[in-house]
Structure formats: C-alpha cells, structure tokens
Amino acid sequence: MSKKDFREIDEFEKSLSTTYRRGIWSRFVKGLKEYKMLEPGDRVCVCISGGKDSMCLAKLFMLLQRHSDFDFEVEFLVMDPGYNKKNFDLIKKNIETLKIPAKFVKTDIFEIANLRDEKSPCFLCARMRRGALYNSAKALNCNKIALGHHYDDVIETTLMNMLNSGSFQTMLPKLHSTNFEGMELIRPMYFIREKDIKAWAKHHNLEFIQCACKFTEANANEELTSQRAATKKLIQELKKDIPQVDQNIFKAAENVTLDMILGYKDKGIQHSFLDDYDNKK
C-alpha cells in the first residue's frame, strides 16, 4: 500500500483524527517524530494480532498515508499461529469491517509449542511467533515491523522487570533486529494510553479477541492471575495515593542517574559503582 491513498475516508479513520485526535492521533504522530521511527522510502509491515491495539494501529497507518509529507509503503499482516475458528472468524470480520488490506499467513505455532512444552509453552510460542513474523516481513521486502504496544504496556513491562526479574529494563520505542540484518522493530503507539484505544473501539461498537492462545483458553484462571494482570492492578492501586505514578514509572526509564545506582550492564558487560568509586573522591 503506497503513500497516496485516494479511498474515501471511513468513519474509523475520521474519528481518529477528530474525536480521538488528542488522545490517539496526536500521540501517534508524536511517537513517530520524537523517536524517528519512520523515514522516506521505508516499507513497514504492520503486524495485526487481532486485538484492539494492532487493529487501531493499522487504521492509524492508513490515515497517516493521507497526511504524510514523504513516501513510504505499508503491508498489513495477520499472523495466524493457529487461532480457533471463533477467534479467526472475528479477526476476519474486523479486517473486513475496518477495510484493512491485510495478508494472512497461516502457521501451526500454537500446536507445536503446546506439544513441545505442555506445562509452559509461552516462551517457545513467543519465540516462534517472532521468528515467523520477521521471516514474513522479510519476504514482503519490509525493513520495519510495527507492533501495537502502547504506553500502558511500557510501564507495566518496566515494573514487571523490577518486581519479577530484579532488573531495570523497559520496552524501547524501536530497536534493530539482532538476527535479521536491516530489519527494525518500531512501536508507534508508545505514547497512546490504553483507555483511549478502548474508547475508540467502544465508540464504533467494535469487538476484538481478548486472548488467542489455546493454552490460556484451557487455563483461564491462570490468565486472570498472570503477572501482567497483577501488575496492571498494582499500578491502579498505587494511583489512588500517587496519581502520577504511571507517568513517573515511564519517566524513570529516561531519568536514570548512573552515579546513583549499584550497577548496570552495557553490551552484556556488568559494571559496578565500585569500578571508579575511588576516582570520584
């Protein structure tokens, strides 16, 4: 899909630039510009998982092609890792309703991951899906992959790493692939709040899949008590006493003071505050 788009603007795109201009469209453009995610001549693969976030991202890119002042191309890709019929039919229905010119790629990732690790297939599943996505994007001659992670995903990931992994890591707005030369992953919804995406979907009476994974379908209670769900709940509890806590978590990742931390890693090498402690007398 090239930059020039002469389709009649639909209600979904129109609302993004009017009703949700401040909460969604402006923050989308801000993320692209502030982190230099898009450049002339780019060919972007927008990955559509079937949820509200990636579907909204697809419509944002379709709208962007009407307003961008430079040429870029977009491919919309639905990776089917083995959705059940109900979820697949809903995804297909939404693709048609939103008029997204998407390509579908079928895989057996869910089945393979569950066969190899019945108790905890999530890590293997995620790794396989990532590999399939990069291979598909490469086959489409794309140099960038756009994912639908938003602001709330960023702060939840940051806090989850601190509480569950004992490390300070955040979800970067863009990064180069280590296994696919010339490929870059971007997160254009970096500044968009989840509540605004939900409001947009509700405004249009859109229903999206909640969880496509066969493992969590069979273990619904585990999904409810997952680390991300617990972290989301914790942030909401903290906001009662510290209204700006979510924004503070986000800002913390760009306000790291190296002089006041015990240690850090740089390119896999561990550094300690003791390394040059005596030189700072």
Secondary structure by P-SEA (a helix, b strand, c coil): ccccccccccaaaaaaacccccccaaaaaaaaaaacccccbbbbbbbbcccaaaaaaaaaaaaaaacccbbbbbbbbbbcccccaaaaaaaaaaaaaaccbbbbbbbaaaaaaaaaccccaaaaaaaaaaaaaaaaaaaacccbbbbbccaaaaaaaaaaaaaccccccccccbbbbcccccbbbbbccccccaaaaaaaaaaabbbbbccccaaaaacaaaaaacaaaaaaaaaaaaaacccaaaaaaaacccccccccccccccccccccccccccccc
